[in-house]
Amino acid sequence: MLLPPSTNAAYRGAPIAAWFVVLLGIGWIVPGMIHMFLPDGGAGVIAGIDFGAQARTIIAIFAWAGATQFAHGTLMVAVGLRYRPLVPLVLAISLVERGLLSIFGWVWKAPPPGAHHPPEHYGSLVLVPVIGLFLWLSLRQQGAKG
């Protein structure tokens, strides 16, 4: 069977954290579809990347990234809706991912000073503390004191 029975009854964290995972998953699916289906994958019209002589390669990389984003987002929606005991794990992985994206986008592999940052760089900075909050909520036992 593709989808085993729901395990939601075993989840003890905050329900809002599970709904946040659904929202985060949709936030992966939409850009994934943009990267797969826009003619330039969003590389030029959204990210402002100068293609130079490598247009086909850049567009292909964006389509590849879009396919992985779509799959990742679909899994997140499934976890948030049907397999909630996995919510803390998904949020922890998302926190690591967004943290690394922020480090790479702004520090380690950052564009030169004054260069354009794509929207994803800003989104990652915002999401790190938000995901951290929802991870904390997902780990808190409902009805526990403190």
PAZAPA-4460 file (N, C-alpha, C; in steps of 0.05 Angstrom, whole numbers, plus 32768, in hexadecimal, padded with zeros to 4 digits):
% residues 146
    n_x    n_y    n_z   ca_x   ca_y   ca_z    c_x    c_y    c_z   seq   type   mol
   8011   7FE9   8000   8000   8000   8000   8012   8019   8000     1      M     A
   800B   802C   7FEF   801C   8044   7FED   801B   8055   8007     2      L     A
   8004   8059   8012   8002   8068   802B   7FF8   8056   8041     3      L     A
   8009   804F   8054   8000   803F   806B   7FEC   804F   807B     4      P     A
   7FDF   8042   808E   7FCB   8050   809F   7FD8   8067   80AE     5      P     A
   7FC8   807B   80B3   7FD2   8093   80C1   7FDD   808C   80DD     6      S     A
   7FF1   809A   80E5   7FFD   8097   8100   7FF8   80AF   8111     7      T     A
   7FE5   80C0   8109   7FE1   80DA   8117   7FDA   80D6   8135     8      N     A
   7FCD   80C1   813C   7FC5   80BD   8158   7FDD   80BB   816B     9      A     A
   7FF4   80B3   8160   800C   80B1   8171   801B   80CB   8174    10      A     A
   8013   80E0   8166   8021   80FA   8168   8019   8109   8181    11      Y     A
   802C   8112   8190   8026   8120   81AA   802E   813E   81A9    12      R     A
   803A   8147   8193   8042   8163   8191   802A   8175   818B    13      G     A
   8030   818E   8188   801C   81A2   8182   8011   819E   8166    14      A     A
   7FF6   819C   8163   7FEA   8199   8148   7FF2   81AF   8134    15      P     A
   7FF7   81C7   813E   7FFE   81DD   812C   8019   81D7   811F    16      I     A
   802B   81C8   812C   8044   81C1   811F   8040   81AF   8107    17      A     A
   802D   819D   810A   8027   818B   80F3   801B   819B   80DC    18      A     A
   800A   81AE   80E2   7FFE   81BF   80CD   8014   81D1   80C1    19      W     A
   8027   81D9   80D0   803E   81E9   80C6   804D   81D8   80B2    20      F     A
   8051   81BE   80B8   805F   81AC   80A5   8050   81AB   808A    21      V     A
   8035   81AA   808C   8025   81A9   8073   802A   81C3   8064    22      V     A
   8029   81DA   8071   802E   81F4   8065   804A   81F5   8059    23      L     A
   805E   81EC   8068   807A   81EB   805E   807C   81D9   8045    24      L     A
   806D   81C2   8046   806D   81B1   802E   8062   81BE   8016    25      G     A
   804C   81CD   8019   8040   81DC   8003   8054   81F1   7FFA    26      I     A
   8063   81FC   800D   8078   8210   8006   808F   8204   7FF7    27      G     A
   8091   81EA   7FF6   80A5   81DC   7FE6   8098   81D4   7FCB    28      W     A
   807F   81CC   7FCB   8072   81C3   7FB2   8070   81D9   7F9E    29      I     A
   8067   81F1   7FA7   8062   8207   7F95   807C   8210   7F87    30      V     A
   8092   8216   7F95   80AA   821D   7F86   80B5   8206   7F75    31      P     A
   80B0   81ED   7F7F   80B9   81D6   7F6E   80AB   81D6   7F54    32      G     A
   8091   81DC   7F54   8082   81DD   7F3B   808B   81F5   7F2A    33      M     A
   8091   820B   7F36   809C   8222   7F27   80B6   821A   7F1A    34      I     A
   80C8   820D   7F28   80E2   8205   7F1D   80DE   81F1   7F06    35      H     A
   80CA   81E0   7F09   80C6   81CB   7EF5   80B8   81D6   7EDC    36      M     A
   80A5   81E9   7EDF   8094   81F0   7EC9   8097   820C   7EBD    37      F     A
   80A4   821F   7ECB   80A9   8238   7EBD   80BF   8234   7EA8    38      L     A
   80BD   8242   7E92   80D1   823D   7E7C   80EE   8240   7E85    39      P     A
   80F3   8253   7E97   810F   8256   7EA1   8112   824B   7EBD    40      D     A
   80FE   823C   7EC7   80FF   8230   7EE1   80FE   8245   7EF8    41      G     A
   80FA   825E   7EF1   80FA   8273   7F05   8116   827E   7F0A    42      G     A
   812A   8273   7EFC   8145   827C   7F01   814A   8299   7EF8    43      A     A
   813D   82A0   7EE2   8141   82BC   7ED9   812C   82CE   7EE3    44      G     A
   8112   82C7   7EE0   80FC   82D9   7EE6   80F9   82DD   7F04    45      V     A
   8100   82C9   7F15   80FD   82CB   7F32   8117   82CF   7F40    46      I     A
   812B   82BE   7F3A   8145   82BF   7F48   8158   82D4   7F3D    47      A     A
   8152   82DD   7F24   8163   82F2   7F18   817E   82E9   7F10    48      G     A
   8181   82CF   7F0A   819A   82C4   7F02   81A0   82CB   7EE5    49      I     A
   81B9   82D4   7EE0   81C2   82D9   7EC4   81CB   82BF   7EB9    50      D     A
   81BE   82B6   7EA4   81C3   829B   7E99   81DE   829A   7E8B    51      F     A
   81E7   82AF   7E7E   8200   82AE   7E6F   81FD   8298   7E59    52      G     A
   8212   8289   7E56   8212   8274   7E42   8207   825A   7E4D    53      A     A
   81FF   8259   7E66   81F7   8240   7E73   81D9   823E   7E78    54      Q     A
   81C9   824B   7E68   81AC   824B   7E6C   81A0   822F   7E6F    55      A     A
   81A6   821E   7E5C   819A   8202   7E5D   81A2   81F3   7E77    56      R     A
   81BB   81F6   7E7F   81C4   81E9   7E97   81B6   81F4   7EB0    57      T     A
   81B4   820E   7EB2   81A7   821B   7EC9   818A   8213   7ECA    58      I     A
   817C   8214   7EB4   8160   820C   7EB3   815C   81EF   7EBA    59      I     A
   816E   81DE   7EB1   816D   81C1   7EB8   8171   81BD   7ED6    60      A     A
   8184   81CC   7EE2   8189   81C9   7EFE   8170   81D2   7F0E    61      I     A
   8164   81E8   7F06   814C   81F2   7F13   8135   81DD   7F11    62      F     A
   8132   81D0   7EFA   811D   81BC   7EF7   8123   81A4   7F09    63      A     A
   813C   819C   7F0B   8144   8186   7F1D   813E   818E   7F39    64      W     A
   8146   81A6   7F42   8140   81AF   7F5D   8122   81AF   7F62    65      A     A
   8112   81B8   7F4E   80F5   81B9   7F50   80E9   819D   7F55    66      G     A
   80F4   8189   7F47   80EA   816E   7F4A   80EF   8164   7F67    67      A     A
   8107   816A   7F72   810C   8162   7F8D   80FB   8171   7FA1    68      T     A
   80F7   818B   7F9C   80E6   819B   7FAD   80C9   8191   7FAD    69      Q     A
   80BF   818A   7F96   80A4   817F   7F94   80A1   8165   7FA4    70      F     A
   80B5   8153   7FA1   80B4   813A   7FB0   80B6   813F   7FCE    71      A     A
   80C9   814F   7FD6   80CD   8156   7FF2   80B4   8162   7FFE    72      H     A
   80A7   8175   7FF0   808F   8182   7FFA   8078   816F   7FFC    73      G     A
   8075   815C   7FE9   8060   8148   7FEA   8063   8137   8003    74      T     A
   807B   812F   8009   8080   811F   8021   8079   812E   803A    75      L     A
   8080   8148   803B   807A   8158   8052   805C   815B   8057    76      M     A
   804D   815E   8041   8030   8160   8043   8025   8145   804E    77      V     A
   802F   812F   8044   8026   8115   804E   802C   8112   806C    78      A     A
   8044   811A   8074   804B   8118   8091   8038   8129   80A2    79      V     A
   8034   8142   8099   8023   8154   80A9   8006   814B   80AA    80      G     A
   7FFD   813E   8096   7FE1   8135   8095   7FDC   8119   80A1    81      L     A
   7FEF   8107   809C   7FE9   80EA   80A3   7FFD   80DD   80B6    82      R     A
   8016   80E7   80B7   802B   80DA   80C6   8039   80ED   80D9    83      Y     A
   8029   80F9   80EB   8032   810E   80FC   8048   8107   8110    84      R     A
   804C   80EE   8118   8063   80E8   8129   807D   80EF   811B    85      P     A
   807E   80F2   8101   8096   80F9   80F2   809A   8118   80F0    86      L     A
   8087   8128   80FA   8088   8145   80F8   80A2   814F   8105    87      V     A
   80AA   8147   811D   80C3   8152   8128   80DC   814B   8116    88      P     A
   80DD   8134   810B   80F3   812C   80FA   80F4   813E   80E1    89      L     A
   80DD   8141   80D4   80DB   8152   80BC   80E3   816F   80C2    90      V     A
   80DA   8179   80D9   80E1   8194   80E0   80FF   8196   80E7    91      L     A
   810B   8182   80F4   8127   8183   80FA   8138   8183   80E0    92      A     A
   8130   8172   80CD   813E   8171   80B3   813A   818C   80A5    93      I     A
   8122   8197   80A6   811D   81B1   8099   812E   81C7   80A6    94      S     A
   8131   81C6   80C0   8142   81DA   80CE   815F   81D8   80C5    95      L     A
   8169   81C0   80C3   8185   81BC   80BA   8187   81C6   809D    96      V     A
   8174   81BF   808D   8175   81C7   8070   8175   81E5   806E    97      E     A
   8162   81F3   807B   815F   8210   8079   8178   821E   8086    98      R     A
   8182   8212   809B   819A   821D   80A7   81B2   821C   8094    99      G     A
   81B5   8205   8087   81CB   8203   8073   81C6   8215   805B   100      L     A
   81AD   8217   8052   81A8   8229   803B   81AF   8246   8043   101      L     A
   81A9   824D   805B   81AF   8269   8064   81CD   826D   8066   102      S     A
   81DB   8259   8070   81F9   825C   8072   8205   825E   8056   103      I     A
   81FC   824C   8044   8207   824D   8029   81FF   8266   801A   104      F     A
   81E6   826F   801E   81DC   8286   800F   81E7   82A1   8018   105      G     A
   81EE   82A2   8032   81F6   82BC   803D   8213   82BD   8046   106      W     A
   8220   82A6   804B   823B   82A6   8057   824F   8297   8045   107      V     A
   824C   827D   8045   8260   826C   803A   8263   826E   801B   108      W     A
   824D   826A   800D   824D   826B   7FF0   823D   8283   7FE6   109      K     A
   823D   8298   7FF5   822D   82B0   7FEF   8236   82BD   7FD6   110      A     A
   8223   82CB   7FC9   822A   82DC   7FB2   823D   82F2   7FBB   111      P     A
   824B   82FF   7FA9   825C   8315   7FB1   824B   832C   7FBD   112      P     A
   8258   833D   7FCD   8249   8354   7FD9   823B   8364   7FC3   113      P     A
   8222   836B   7FC9   8212   837B   7FB6   8204   836A   7FA1   114      G     A
   820A   8350   7FA0   81FD   833F   7F8C   81E1   8338   7F94   115      A     A
   81D2   832F   7F81   81B5   8329   7F85   81B3   830F   7F95   116      H     A
   81A1   830F   7FA9   8199   82F6   7FB7   817E   82EE   7FAE   117      H     A
   817A   82D4   7FA6   815F   82CB   7F9F   814D   82CB   7FB7   118      P     A
   8132   82CB   7FB3   811F   82CB   7FC9   8124   82B5   7FDD   119      P     A
   812D   829E   7FD4   8132   8287   7FE6   8145   828D   7FFC   120      E     A
   8159   829E   7FF6   816D   82A5   800B   815F   82B4   8022   121      H     A
   814D   82C6   801C   813F   82D4   8031   812B   82C2   803F   122      Y     A
   811D   82B1   8030   810A   829F   803C   8117   828C   8050   123      G     A
   812F   8283   804A   813D   8270   805C   8144   827E   8076   124      S     A
   814D   8297   8075   8153   82A6   808D   813A   82A8   809F   125      L     A
   8123   82AD   8093   810A   82B0   80A3   8102   8295   80AE   126      V     A
   8105   8280   809E   80FB   8265   80A6   810B   8258   80BC   127      L     A
   8124   825E   80BE   8134   8250   80D3   8128   8253   80EF   128      V     A
   8123   826B   80F8   8117   826D   8113   80FA   8263   8114   129      P     A
   80EB   8266   80FF   80CF   825D   80FE   80CE   823F   8100   130      V     A
   80DE   8231   80F0   80E0   8214   80F2   80E9   820B   810D   131      I     A
   80FC   8219   8118   8106   8213   8133   80EF   8214   8148   132      G     A
   80DE   8228   8145   80C7   822B   8157   80B4   8213   8154   133      L     A
   80AD   820C   813B   809B   81F6   8137   80A7   81DB   813E   134      F     A
   80C1   81D8   813B   80CE   81C0   8145   80CB   81BE   8163   135      L     A
   80CF   81D3   8171   80CC   81D3   818E   80AF   81CC   8195   136      W     A
   809B   81D8   8187   807F   81D1   818D   8079   81B4   8186   137      L     A
   8085   81A9   8172   8080   818D   816A   808B   817A   817F   138      S     A
   809F   8182   818E   80AC   8171   81A1   809F   8173   81BD   139      L     A
   8090   8188   81C1   8083   818C   81DB   806B   8178   81DD   140      R     A
   8069   816B   81F3   8053   8158   81F7   803A   8168   81FE   141      Q     A
   8024   8163   81F0   800B   8171   81F5   8002   816A   8212   142      Q     A
   7FFB   817F   8220   7FF1   817B   823C   8008   817C   8250   143      G     A
   8021   817D   8247   8038   817F   8259   803A   819B   8265   144      A     A
   8043   819D   827D   8047   81B7   828A   8062   81C2   8281   145      K     A
   8063   81DD   827D   807B   81EB   8277   8081   81EC   825B   146      G     A
***
